[in-house]
Amino acid sequence: MVAGSNPAVPTLLREVFRKGDGVLDTIFLLISIVGYMALIAGFFFGGFVLLDFFWGRRGGDA
């Protein structure tokens, strides 16, 4: 039997990776929430830009 191959016996490396999985999940969750909010903000402000482009006043002396 290879040392450290028994899953019932915790090793330091296994404990570090187990805790690291939760940290990565939290980071990915925060990145996805921020990305989703940025996507909504892009559509929201992009809609204002399009409305201003189509129905805005003409420039110049007109």
Number of C-alpha atoms within 10 A of each C-alpha: 5 5 5 13 10 10 8 7 8 11 12 9 9 13 10 10 11 11 10 12 11 11 12 11 11 12 12 12 12 12 12 12 12 12 12 12 11 12 11 12 12 12 11 11 11 12 12 12 12 11 11 11 11 10 8 10 9 9 6 5 4 5
